[in-house]
């Protein structure tokens, strides 16, 4: 009996009493903790559009301003001088126009009398009638020229007035002044640098660098909770997905909108987000204990007609008490050993 027992111990098809579980297919949903950065929703450096001197600055750093509010008043004496000169020229031309109109009326009256007299043969020469008619035409031409000159002067005056409006710098949107660069008496202009910096902090952008492996699960409109180092918590809504990766970091900078009416958050903060990850397609899931990792390979042990069969897999994300696996040979519904190990050889009978 002893030799028979030894022979049975070395039979190639050994029997193992192992619990098997079914490979399931499900949508993977999990949470990642990703860092982000808060930035103003809108910001602008305000410049002077015309050359002038800063007359007064009505705001300072930290000032809350409304859209259209006057921020900086500039002065440009040369613009006022140009406007007065243009107005004087326009008045002079209008005076010339009035004089030309008087001459035209006199020429028309003369032409009318000569024309009436010409009805009697031999009273006036024909040449006199032609000269009188030409005098009327010349007077009308002078009036038309004066009218064109007046329109040109008025257009130039309107242009100067429009430029003068740029001496008042107003807020293009509501927000807070975060930087002040100019003070009264300073020279300002398009080439002298900004006067103020305005930021819209009532609404913020939360920028999160999402890893390349997780960009497929980004859902526009999803709400993402976050917290800042100070302890305040908030929620952002996924709004802008650029659909392009940074080639250096292999991440996608996704933007979320954050309402900040209470002012609990500020641009420059680095919050931590609880980022939702949801696969677009179902994944194969097995218990973590069903995956065997050795120096040579990673595999699960599938039951094929009651016998052990190794199936190579790649591990993915953990979701609850299951782990995601990738394999072209494995499919949903297959049964695998729940607590697998490399001690279970290929071909072993699974009881």
C-alpha positions in Angstrom: 0.0 0.0 0.0 2.8 2.4 0.7 4.3 2.4 -2.8 0.8 3.0 -4.2 0.3 6.1 -2.0 3.6 7.5 -3.2 2.6 6.9 -6.8 -0.7 8.8 -6.3 1.1 11.7 -4.8 3.0 12.4 -8.0 0.1 12.0 -10.5 0.1 15.1 -12.8 -3.6 15.8 -12.4 -4.0 16.7 -8.8 -7.4 17.7 -7.3 -8.0 21.0 -5.5 -11.1 22.0 -3.5 -11.4 25.7 -4.5 -14.2 28.1 -4.6 -14.8 29.7 -8.0 -16.5 33.0 -8.8 -18.0 34.4 -11.9 -16.3 37.1 -13.9 -18.7 40.1 -14.0 -19.0 43.0 -16.4 -19.8 46.4 -15.0 -19.2 50.1 -15.3 -16.3 51.1 -13.1 -17.0 54.1 -10.9 -14.4 55.4 -8.5 -12.9 58.5 -7.0 -9.5 60.0 -7.4 -7.9 62.8 -5.4 -6.4 65.2 -7.8 -4.9 68.6 -7.1 -6.2 71.7 -8.8 -5.7 75.5 -9.0 -8.2 78.3 -8.7 -8.0 81.1 -11.2 -10.2 84.2 -11.8 -13.0 83.7 -14.2 -12.0 86.9 -16.0 -9.1 89.2 -15.6 -7.7 92.2 -17.5 -4.9 94.7 -17.3 -6.4 98.1 -17.9 -4.4 100.4 -20.2 -4.9 104.0 -21.4 -6.0 104.0 -25.1 -4.8 107.6 -25.6 -1.8 109.6 -24.3 -2.6 111.7 -21.3 -1.8 112.4 -17.7 -3.5 110.6 -14.8 -5.7 113.2 -13.1 -7.3 110.9 -10.5 -7.7 107.3 -9.5 -11.0 106.4 -7.8 -10.0 102.9 -6.7 -7.2 101.0 -5.1 -6.2 97.4 -4.4 -9.1 95.4 -2.9 -11.8 97.8 -4.3 -14.9 96.0 -5.5 -16.2 97.6 -8.6 -19.3 97.3 -10.9 -19.4 97.0 -14.6 -19.1 100.5 -16.2 -17.8 102.2 -13.0 -15.3 105.0 -13.5 -11.9 103.9 -12.4 -9.3 106.4 -13.8 -9.7 109.9 -15.1 -7.0 111.2 -17.6 -6.4 114.6 -18.9 -5.1 115.6 -22.4 -5.1 119.5 -22.9 -3.9 119.1 -26.5 -7.2 117.3 -27.4 -9.2 120.2 -26.1 -7.1 122.6 -28.1 -7.6 120.5 -31.2 -11.3 120.5 -30.6 -11.5 124.3 -30.2 -9.4 124.8 -33.4 -11.7 122.5 -35.4 -14.8 124.3 -34.1 -13.3 127.7 -35.0 -12.6 126.4 -38.6 -16.2 125.1 -38.9 -17.6 128.5 -37.8 -15.4 130.3 -40.4 -16.5 128.0 -43.2 -20.2 128.4 -42.2 -19.7 132.2 -42.4 -18.2 131.7 -45.9 -21.2 129.5 -46.8 -23.6 132.2 -45.7 -21.8 134.8 -47.8 -21.8 132.5 -50.8 -25.6 131.9 -50.4 -26.1 135.7 -50.4 -24.1 136.0 -53.7 -26.1 133.2 -55.2 -29.4 134.9 -54.4 -28.1 138.1 -56.0 -26.9 136.2 -59.1 -30.2 134.4 -59.4 -32.1 137.7 -59.2 -29.9 139.2 -61.9 -30.3 136.2 -64.1 -34.0 136.3 -63.7 -34.3 140.0 -64.7 -32.0 139.5 -67.7 -33.9 136.4 -68.8 -37.2 138.3 -68.6 -35.7 141.2 -70.6 -34.3 138.9 -73.2 -37.8 138.1 -74.3 -37.9 141.5 -76.1 -35.5 141.2 -79.0 -32.5 143.5 -79.0 -32.8 144.7 -75.4 -29.8 142.7 -74.1 -27.0 140.8 -75.7 -27.2 137.0 -75.5 -23.7 136.9 -73.9 -24.9 138.8 -70.9 -27.6 136.2 -70.2 -25.0 133.3 -70.4 -22.7 135.1 -68.0 -25.5 135.7 -65.5 -26.4 132.0 -65.7 -22.8 131.0 -65.1 -22.5 133.3 -62.1 -25.5 131.4 -60.5 -23.8 128.1 -61.2 -20.5 129.3 -59.7 -22.2 130.6 -56.5 -24.0 127.2 -56.1 -20.6 125.4 -56.5 -19.1 127.5 -53.8 -22.0 126.7 -51.5 -21.6 122.9 -52.1 -17.8 123.2 -51.4 -18.5 125.0 -48.1 -21.1 122.4 -47.1 -18.5 119.6 -47.7 -15.9 121.5 -45.7 -18.3 121.9 -42.8 -19.2 118.2 -42.8 -15.5 117.3 -42.8 -14.9 119.6 -39.8 -17.9 118.2 -37.9 -16.6 114.7 -38.6 -13.2 115.6 -37.3 -14.8 117.2 -34.3 -16.8 114.1 -33.6 -13.6 112.0 -33.8 -11.9 114.2 -31.3 -14.9 113.9 -29.0 -14.8 110.1 -29.3 -11.1 110.0 -28.5 -11.9 112.2 -25.5 -14.2 109.5 -24.1 -11.1 107.3 -23.8 -9.8 109.7 -21.1 -12.3 108.0 -18.8 -11.3 104.4 -18.0 -14.2 102.3 -16.8 -14.6 98.7 -15.6 -15.4 96.3 -18.5 -16.9 93.8 -15.9 -17.6 93.7 -12.2 -14.9 92.4 -9.9 -12.0 93.4 -7.6 -9.0 95.6 -8.2 -6.0 93.4 -7.5 -3.1 95.6 -8.6 -2.7 99.4 -8.9 0.2 100.6 -11.0 -0.5 104.4 -11.6 -1.0 107.5 -9.4 -2.1 111.0 -10.2 0.4 113.0 -12.4 1.8 109.9 -14.1 2.0 109.8 -17.9 -0.3 107.2 -19.4 -0.7 105.8 -22.9 -0.9 102.7 -25.0 2.9 102.1 -24.6 3.3 103.1 -20.9 2.1 99.9 -19.3 -1.2 99.0 -17.4 -2.8 101.3 -14.9 -4.9 98.7 -13.0 -5.5 95.0 -12.9 -9.2 93.9 -12.6 -10.3 90.3 -11.8 -13.7 88.7 -11.6 -13.6 86.6 -8.4 -17.4 86.2 -7.9 -17.0 83.2 -10.2 -13.8 81.2 -10.4 -12.2 78.7 -12.7 -10.9 75.5 -11.1 -8.2 73.9 -13.3 -7.5 70.2 -12.8 -4.8 68.2 -14.6 -6.5 64.9 -15.3 -4.2 62.0 -16.1 -4.2 60.6 -19.6 -5.6 57.2 -18.4 -8.7 58.9 -16.9 -9.7 61.5 -19.6 -12.1 59.0 -21.3 -14.4 59.2 -18.2 -14.8 63.0 -18.0 -18.5 64.0 -18.1 -19.4 67.6 -18.9 -21.7 69.0 -16.3 -20.6 66.6 -13.5 -20.3 68.2 -10.0 -16.9 67.7 -8.4 -16.4 68.4 -4.6 -13.1 70.0 -3.5 -11.5 71.4 -0.3 -8.8 74.0 0.2 -6.0 73.9 2.8 -8.0 76.3 5.1 -10.8 73.7 5.4 -13.4 75.4 3.3 -15.3 73.0 1.0 -17.0 73.7 -2.3 -18.2 72.2 -5.5 -17.2 72.8 -9.1 -19.1 72.0 -12.3 -17.1 70.5 -15.2 -17.6 73.0 -18.0 -14.6 73.2 -20.4 -12.8 70.1 -21.7 -10.0 71.0 -24.1 -9.6 67.6 -25.7 -5.8 68.0 -25.9 -3.0 66.6 -23.7 0.0 68.4 -22.4 2.9 66.5 -24.1 5.2 67.0 -21.1 2.9 65.9 -18.3 0.5 63.7 -20.3 -2.5 65.3 -18.6 -5.5 67.3 -19.8 -6.3 70.6 -18.1 -10.0 70.5 -17.5 -11.8 73.6 -16.2 -14.7 73.7 -13.7 -16.8 76.7 -12.8 -17.0 77.6 -9.1 -19.5 80.1 -7.8 -17.8 82.3 -5.2 -20.4 84.8 -4.2 -19.5 84.5 -0.5 -15.8 85.1 -1.2 -14.7 81.9 0.5 -12.1 81.1 -2.2 -9.4 83.2 -3.9 -7.4 82.8 -7.1 -4.1 81.1 -6.5 -5.5 78.6 -4.0 -4.6 74.9 -4.6 -7.6 72.8 -3.7 -7.8 69.0 -3.6 -10.6 67.6 -5.7 -12.5 64.3 -5.3 -12.5 63.5 -9.0 -15.2 61.0 -10.3 -13.9 58.4 -12.7 -16.4 56.4 -14.8 -15.4 54.1 -17.6 -17.3 54.6 -20.9 -17.5 50.9 -21.4 -18.1 48.0 -19.0 -15.0 46.3 -17.6 -14.3 42.8 -16.5 -14.1 42.5 -12.7 -12.9 39.8 -10.3 -11.9 39.7 -6.7 -8.3 40.9 -6.0 -7.5 37.4 -4.6 -8.2 35.8 -7.9 -5.3 37.6 -9.6 -1.9 35.9 -9.3 1.3 38.0 -9.8 4.6 36.2 -10.3 8.0 37.3 -11.7 7.0 36.0 -15.1 3.3 37.0 -15.5 0.0 38.1 -14.1 -2.9 35.7 -14.5 -6.2 34.3 -13.2 -7.1 30.6 -13.0 -10.1 29.8 -15.0 -12.2 26.7 -14.7 -12.4 25.0 -18.1 -14.5 21.9 -17.9 -13.4 21.5 -14.3 -9.7 21.8 -14.9 -7.4 24.8 -14.1 -6.4 27.0 -17.0 -4.1 30.0 -16.7 -5.4 33.2 -18.4 -3.0 36.2 -18.7 -4.5 39.5 -17.6 -3.5 43.1 -16.8 -4.8 44.7 -13.6 -6.7 47.9 -13.7 -8.5 50.0 -11.1 -10.0 48.8 -7.8 -13.7 49.4 -7.4 -15.1 48.3 -4.1 -14.2 44.6 -3.4 -13.4 43.9 -7.1 -10.5 44.7 -9.3 -10.6 45.6 -13.0 -8.8 43.1 -15.4 -8.0 43.3 -19.1 -7.6 40.2 -21.2 -8.6 39.2 -24.8 -9.2 35.6 -23.7 -11.4 36.3 -20.6 -15.1 37.1 -20.9 -18.0 37.8 -18.6 -19.5 34.7 -17.2 -16.3 32.7 -17.0 -15.6 31.1 -13.6 -12.2 31.7 -11.9 -10.7 30.5 -8.7 -11.5 33.0 -6.0 -8.3 32.5 -4.0 -5.8 31.6 -6.6 -2.1 30.8 -6.4 0.6 29.4 -8.6 0.5 26.1 -6.6 -2.6 25.3 -8.6 -1.0 23.9 -11.8 -2.4 23.9 -15.3 -4.7 20.9 -15.8 -5.4 20.4 -12.1 -8.9 19.2 -11.3 -10.9 21.8 -9.5 -13.5 20.3 -7.2 
